[in-house]
C-alpha cells in the first residue's frame, strides 16, 4: 500500500487575474501569512429538479450542481495585497471592499506529494477585521465558478471544470 501524503497543516494561497477563455492565471501572487486553521474548502448541495405526481409522490429527481467556496484569513494584510485586489492604492487608502472581475486561485499544501487545487475562475469577497487577539486580518472568500469559455482554436476539452487537483513537487518552507 502506498504511503498517504496528507494535505494538512500549513498552506500557501496564490491569486491572479483569470486569463482569456477562463484560463488559469499565468502570474500568481502570494496572498500573505495565513491565520492558523482558517482555510477551508466547502461545498453546498445544489437544488434538485423534481417531478411530483398527484398526492405529493416524487416520481423523478435530477440534482443540480451546488457551489464550492474557499475561505481563508490573512494576518496583517499588506497594502500590496489590497492594491492587487483593486480595493486600495499603494498607500493603503481603501476605496471599496468589492473585488472586481474573475480571479484564479491556487492552494499549495505544505507537504511534498500532497494534493493541492487550482481553480481558474473565482470571484473574491474581501472583509477587513480587527480584534485584540488577532490584530488586523482580512477574510478572503473565493466562490469557485465552473469554467465555461472555450479558447479559440481548441476543441474545448480543457474547459468546463471547477478546479484541477495537482500533486505538490516540493515542501513549503
KOLKEBA-103859 format. One record per residue (C-alpha): residue in three letters; x, y, z. Coordinates in steps of 0.1 Angstrom, whole numbers, padded with zeros to 4 digits, always signed. Example, Ala and Ser with C-alpha at 12.3 -4.5 7.8 and 13.67 -1.06 7.14 Angstrom:
BEGIN
ala+0123-0045+0078ser+0137-0011+0071
This chain:
BEGIN
unk+0000+0000+0000unk+0014+0034-0010unk+0021+0059+0018unk-0005+0087+0021unk+0008+0122+0020unk-0017+0144+0038unk-0026+0180+0027unk-0029+0193+0062unk-0011+0219+0082unk+0004+0250+0066unk-0006+0260+0031unk+0002+0287+0005unk-0025+0305-0014unk-0018+0325-0045unk-0041+0346-0068unk-0040+0361-0102unk-0065+0375-0128unk-0082+0348-0147unk-0069+0346-0183unk-0087+0346-0216unk-0113+0319-0221unk-0114+0313-0184unk-0078+0300-0184unk-0058+0297-0151unk-0037+0328-0144unk-0002+0326-0156unk+0011+0350-0130unk+0002+0343-0093unk+0008+0364-0062unk+0011+0350-0027unk-0017+0365-0005unk+0005+0365+0026unk+0006+0349+0060unk-0025+0328+0066unk-0040+0326+0101unk-0038+0291+0117unk-0066+0267+0108unk-0086+0294+0089unk-0085+0279+0054unk-0114+0257+0043unk-0128+0244+0011unk-0165+0236+0014unk-0193+0226-0009unk-0231+0231-0007unk-0255+0208-0025unk-0274+0223-0053unk-0312+0224-0058unk-0329+0195-0073unk-0355+0194-0101unk-0383+0172-0091unk-0414+0158-0108unk-0442+0153-0084unk-0473+0133-0091unk-0507+0139-0075unk-0507+0132-0038unk-0471+0146-0035unk-0453+0115-0047unk-0419+0123-0062unk-0416+0103-0094unk-0383+0118-0108unk-0355+0139-0094unk-0324+0155-0111unk-0298+0170-0088unk-0282+0203-0099unk-0246+0212-0091unk-0241+0232-0060unk-0214+0257-0050unk-0178+0255-0039unk-0162+0280-0017unk-0127+0285-0004unk-0122+0308+0026unk-0091+0319+0044unk-0079+0347+0068unk-0048+0367+0061unk-0028+0380+0091unk-0019+0417+0087unk-0028+0420+0050unk-0004+0443+0032unk-0011+0474+0011unk+0003+0454-0018unk-0024+0427-0014unk-0052+0453-0012unk-0037+0470-0043unk-0035+0437-0061unk-0072+0431-0053unk-0080+0466-0067unk-0096+0478-0034unk-0068+0502-0023unk-0040+0524-0035unk-0003+0518-0027unk-0006+0539+0004unk-0034+0518+0019unk-0063+0542+0011unk-0092+0517+0008unk-0117+0529-0018unk-0140+0498-0019unk-0144+0463-0005unk-0157+0450-0038unk-0132+0429-0057unk-0140+0431-0094unk-0136+0405-0121unk-0127+0369-0121unk-0096+0355-0103unk-0077+0323-0103unk-0066+0307-0070unk-0040+0281-0062unk-0038+0263-0029unk-0005+0245-0023unk-0002+0223+0008unk+0029+0221+0029unk+0039+0185+0023unk+0057+0173-0008unk+0034+0149-0026unk+0002+0162-0011unk-0027+0172-0033unk-0035+0209-0039unk-0060+0226-0060unk-0060+0252-0088unk-0093+0269-0097unk-0090+0291-0128unk-0122+0311-0122unk-0135+0325-0090unk-0150+0357-0076unk-0134+0371-0044unk-0150+0388-0015unk-0128+0407+0010unk-0138+0416+0046unk-0114+0435+0068unk-0114+0426+0105unk-0096+0436+0137unk-0097+0423+0173unk-0073+0425+0203unk-0063+0388+0200unk-0056+0386+0163unk-0048+0422+0152unk-0056+0432+0116unk-0069+0405+0094unk-0086+0401+0061unk-0111+0374+0053unk-0109+0363+0017unk-0138+0342+0003unk-0134+0326-0031unk-0166+0315-0048unk-0153+0289-0073unk-0170+0290-0106unk-0171+0264-0134unk-0151+0275-0165unk-0174+0279-0195unk-0155+0297-0222unk-0135+0278-0249unk-0102+0291-0261unk-0102+0299-0298unk-0087+0272-0320unk-0093+0244-0294unk-0119+0217-0291unk-0128+0228-0255unk-0116+0196-0239unk-0095+0216-0214unk-0125+0237-0203unk-0158+0231-0184unk-0144+0222-0150unk-0144+0236-0114unk-0109+0231-0104unk-0079+0209-0110unk-0061+0187-0084unk-0023+0187-0085unk+0005+0169-0066unk+0030+0192-0049unk+0066+0187-0061unk+0083+0204-0032unk+0076+0210+0005unk+0068+0245+0016unk+0093+0262+0038
